[in-house]
Structures are given as structure tokens and as C-alpha cells.
Amino acid sequence: MKKHSAGRQAILAAADISVLGKKYSTGALVLDLAKFRSFYEGETTDVGELAAAIKSCDSANLVGSLCVESAINAGLAGRESIVVIGGIPHLQLYRIDDTRKGI
């Protein structure tokens, strides 16, 4: 997993080791984990640590069965949110800030 920041936003990118360095596609959808390997590749972690890291971020981009299942099992997303590209599960999560209620 790798943590990024964009202004005050914390972004987490994580991919199973087995999918890094490869390119997958289904129709117009493409996961290019060769070209964008450095976006995902960072520290090696386990599913418990990954779930905790996802909870602490504003958004997460997860690729691969282990990473996606970590979020699902932690109750952070439903299976209906998974997009399968070239046989590889992909999940994007976004935290919505509700502190500005009424807007």
C-alpha cells in the first residue's frame, strides 16, 4: 500500500503483489499496473493493517482480491461496488464529508 496526499486529502492506493507490473482490460476499462506501479507500490502490509489504513483515508483505490476483500470484510463497501477488469477486482472508496449539513 502507498499513502498519498493532495492538499488536505489522504489517498490510499493498494494492490495485491501478484497484480503489480501487469496490465488488465475489459472493453474500454483498463488497469495498467505496469505504467502506474509506483502509485500502488509502497509498504507491504496485512489485511488488518490495510483495513485500518483505509478507514483513516479520504479515498482509497484498491486492486486485487486480497485488497478488495479487506475493505468488504471490514464493512467499508458492498460487493455491488466492485468492478472486475480483466478478471481482477477493483474498488474505489470515497469518504463524504457531512460536516457541512444543509448544503
C-alpha positions as CSV (number, residue, x, y, z in Angstrom):
1,M,0.0,0.0,0.0
2,K,1.0,3.6,-0.5
3,K,-0.3,6.7,1.1
4,H,-0.6,9.9,-1.0
5,S,-1.8,13.4,-0.1
6,A,-3.4,16.0,-2.2
7,G,-3.8,19.2,-0.2
8,R,-5.6,18.0,3.0
9,Q,-6.9,14.8,1.3
10,A,-5.3,11.5,2.3
11,I,-5.4,9.0,-0.5
12,L,-4.6,5.3,-0.2
13,A,-3.6,3.1,-3.1
14,A,-3.1,-0.6,-2.6
15,A,-2.7,-3.6,-4.9
16,D,-2.1,-7.3,-4.4
17,I,1.6,-8.0,-5.1
18,S,0.5,-10.6,-7.7
19,V,-1.1,-8.0,-9.9
20,L,1.6,-5.3,-9.8
21,G,3.5,-4.8,-13.1
22,K,0.7,-6.2,-15.3
23,K,-2.0,-4.7,-17.5
24,Y,-5.6,-5.8,-17.5
25,S,-8.5,-4.8,-19.6
26,T,-12.2,-5.4,-20.3
27,G,-13.6,-3.4,-23.2
28,A,-12.7,0.2,-22.6
29,L,-11.8,-0.4,-19.0
30,V,-8.0,-0.7,-18.3
31,L,-6.0,-1.3,-15.2
32,D,-2.4,-0.6,-16.1
33,L,-0.4,-1.7,-13.1
34,A,2.8,-1.7,-15.1
35,K,2.6,2.0,-16.0
36,F,1.1,3.1,-12.7
37,R,3.0,0.6,-10.5
38,S,4.7,3.4,-8.4
39,F,1.2,4.8,-7.5
40,Y,0.3,1.5,-5.7
41,E,3.6,0.1,-4.6
42,G,4.8,1.0,-1.2
43,E,4.9,-0.8,2.1
44,T,3.8,-4.5,2.4
45,T,1.0,-5.0,4.9
46,D,-1.6,-7.4,6.1
47,V,-5.3,-7.2,5.6
48,G,-5.9,-5.9,9.1
49,E,-3.5,-3.1,8.7
50,L,-4.8,-2.3,5.3
51,A,-8.4,-2.0,6.6
52,A,-7.2,0.4,9.3
53,A,-5.4,2.5,6.7
54,I,-8.5,2.6,4.5
55,K,-10.6,3.9,7.4
56,S,-8.1,6.7,8.0
57,C,-8.1,8.0,4.4
58,D,-10.4,10.2,2.4
59,S,-10.3,7.9,-0.6
60,A,-8.9,4.5,-1.5
61,N,-8.1,2.8,-4.8
62,L,-7.8,-1.0,-4.3
63,V,-6.9,-3.6,-6.8
64,G,-6.8,-7.4,-6.4
65,S,-8.7,-10.0,-4.4
66,L,-6.9,-9.5,-1.1
67,C,-7.1,-5.7,-1.0
68,V,-10.7,-5.6,-2.1
69,E,-11.8,-8.3,0.3
70,S,-10.1,-6.4,3.1
71,A,-12.4,-3.5,2.5
72,I,-15.5,-5.7,2.1
73,N,-14.8,-7.7,5.2
74,A,-14.3,-4.5,7.2
75,G,-17.8,-3.4,6.2
76,L,-16.4,-0.4,4.2
77,A,-18.1,-1.3,0.9
78,G,-20.5,-3.8,-0.6
79,R,-19.8,-6.3,-3.3
80,E,-22.0,-4.4,-5.7
81,S,-19.3,-1.7,-5.7
82,I,-16.6,-4.0,-7.1
83,V,-15.7,-3.5,-10.8
84,V,-13.9,-6.5,-12.4
85,I,-11.4,-5.6,-15.1
86,G,-9.6,-8.4,-16.9
87,G,-10.7,-10.8,-14.1
88,I,-9.2,-8.5,-11.4
89,P,-11.4,-6.9,-8.8
90,H,-11.1,-3.1,-8.4
91,L,-12.7,-0.9,-5.8
92,Q,-12.7,2.8,-5.3
93,L,-13.9,4.3,-2.0
94,Y,-14.6,7.9,-1.1
95,R,-15.4,9.5,2.3
96,I,-18.1,12.1,2.1
97,D,-17.6,14.9,4.5
98,D,-21.0,15.6,6.1
99,T,-19.9,18.4,8.4
100,R,-21.4,20.9,6.1
101,K,-25.0,19.7,6.5
102,G,-27.7,21.7,4.8
103,I,-25.6,22.4,1.7
